[in-house]
Amino acid sequence: MTACAIETAAEDGDHEGTAVHPPAGFAITVNGAYGARLAGAGDALYAERWTLDGPEPYAVPLPLDQPEESGTRLLPLADGRVLVCRRVDGRRHTFSLLYPTGPGTGELRLGSVEAPGPGCVELLPPSPDGICAYALHSGPETTTLWLVAGGAFGPERVAEVPGRCAGGVWLDRTGRMLALDRRIGDGPVKTVAVDLERGGEVTPLLQITEASQDRLLLADPDSGLLLIRSDAPSPGHERLGWGVLGSLLPVRFPECLRLDDAAVTPFAIQPGQVLMPESCGVALRIDAASGSWVGLWRPSGRRMHQVAAPPGWVAGAGFWSREGILRLPCSTPELPCALAGLSVPEEPEPCGEAGPPAGAGPQEEQPRACRPVPLQQAPLTDRKPAG
């Protein structure tokens, strides 16, 4: 396989954006059943739905009378419909559901959301329930969370969160708990948990040091594994780390996830590894001047395995099977809709909990100034909906 140069990411730094989102125009449902992207070329763009859970992947085009703009965002739902978010007149965002009907495409218009000010409305990653879809509008001092699909009366305002929020990571399998990376004023970025069943109640989720920039990139509800980006080990220089939901152990920052000449971004965690976060496979996108390729890693391992990307990989998109196979969507002129499979190579000497990874000093693996992830403060269990 050869590496393919698609959408080179920015170098590591102090990013205002936070969570790991799929490339523009491509997203995959949480259960891996459907994907969606913008297809076509030039000004003749249209939505395309991929079916990924059958014997062979296949694509269904969903064109309308008017082509889609290049900035149109897509989100597949578990029932096979595709949510479309379009920006109109610079500040209004409209939402529709597309679905195949006979020889054409059906469209159900859901309504619109006004986004005053410089910010725009961003779709959050697919909800775990596969039915609802959410969008985020971050203003100068307040962030609004909208339910844009799955409600009873079109787009509904769900919560107002103080501060400027970005990203979005789901913390459970029901779509109740959402993590957002929040900045208040000129302070550092900290991840908070938002309880959607309690009117958007906000609780602290991630704070490694008081002054550090701490962002949650990915979370797996089954194992509790968290992928984090923070400058706690070295202020001003962000590193990739990992922790466990509810654990009292400090966040760890393996040296193997740090590359001097490339940006490393996690995009998928293997599900189904209940109570075994160290055994989860993690897929990482590696971007350098020469192109983009794939990193494969487990928290229990000593190294990140670097693998050439399959031809036509939609860089940054993919999902794990519970059996540990990483599925990567690919599109080439010969195979416009395909899935490639990768797995994490076995290591003869796994890294145990007692010792740090090879090449990592004690201060990198367990910084003395770092607090444990205060996940026990987030209402993830034993909470009832507000009456």
PERA-V878527 format. One record per backbone hydrogen bond with DSSP energy under -0.5 kcal/mol. CO is the residue of the C=O (numbers start at 0). NH is the residue of the N-H. If there is no record, write none. Layout:
CO:NH
CO:NH
This chain:
3:5
3:291
12:14
18:20
22:25
24:37
26:35
28:31
32:51
32:52
33:28
34:49
35:26
36:38
36:47
38:45
40:43
42:44
43:40
44:67
45:38
46:61
47:36
48:59
49:34
49:51
50:57
57:50
59:48
61:46
67:44
68:71
72:84
74:82
76:79
80:76
81:97
82:74
83:85
83:95
84:72
85:87
85:93
87:90
87:91
90:114
91:87
92:112
93:85
94:109
94:110
95:83
96:107
97:81
98:105
100:103
103:100
105:98
106:108
107:96
109:154
110:94
112:92
119:137
121:135
126:129
129:77
131:126
132:147
132:148
133:123
134:145
135:121
136:138
136:143
140:162
141:138
142:160
143:136
143:145
144:157
144:158
145:134
145:147
146:155
148:132
153:152
155:146
158:144
159:161
160:142
162:164
163:182
165:180
168:178
175:177
175:195
176:170
176:171
177:193
178:168
179:181
179:191
180:165
181:189
182:163
182:184
183:186
188:213
189:181
190:204
190:205
191:179
192:194
192:202
193:177
193:195
194:197
194:199
194:200
195:198
196:385
200:194
202:192
205:190
207:370
211:213
212:214
212:230
214:216
214:228
216:19
217:226
218:220
219:223
221:274
223:244
224:219
225:242
226:216
226:217
227:240
228:214
229:238
233:236
238:229
240:227
241:251
242:225
243:246
248:372
251:241
253:256
254:257
256:258
258:261
262:286
264:284
267:282
271:273
272:275
275:278
276:279
277:299
279:298
280:269
281:296
282:266
282:267
283:285
283:294
284:264
284:286
285:292
286:262
287:290
290:287
291:3
292:285
293:306
294:283
295:304
296:281
297:300
299:350
302:304
304:295
304:306
306:293
309:312
311:330
312:314
313:316
318:326
320:323
323:325
324:320
324:326
325:327
325:341
326:318
326:328
327:339
328:313
329:337
334:331
337:329
339:327
341:325
349:351
356:359
358:360
360:363
360:364
361:365
363:252
366:369
370:250
372:374
373:376
374:377
377:379
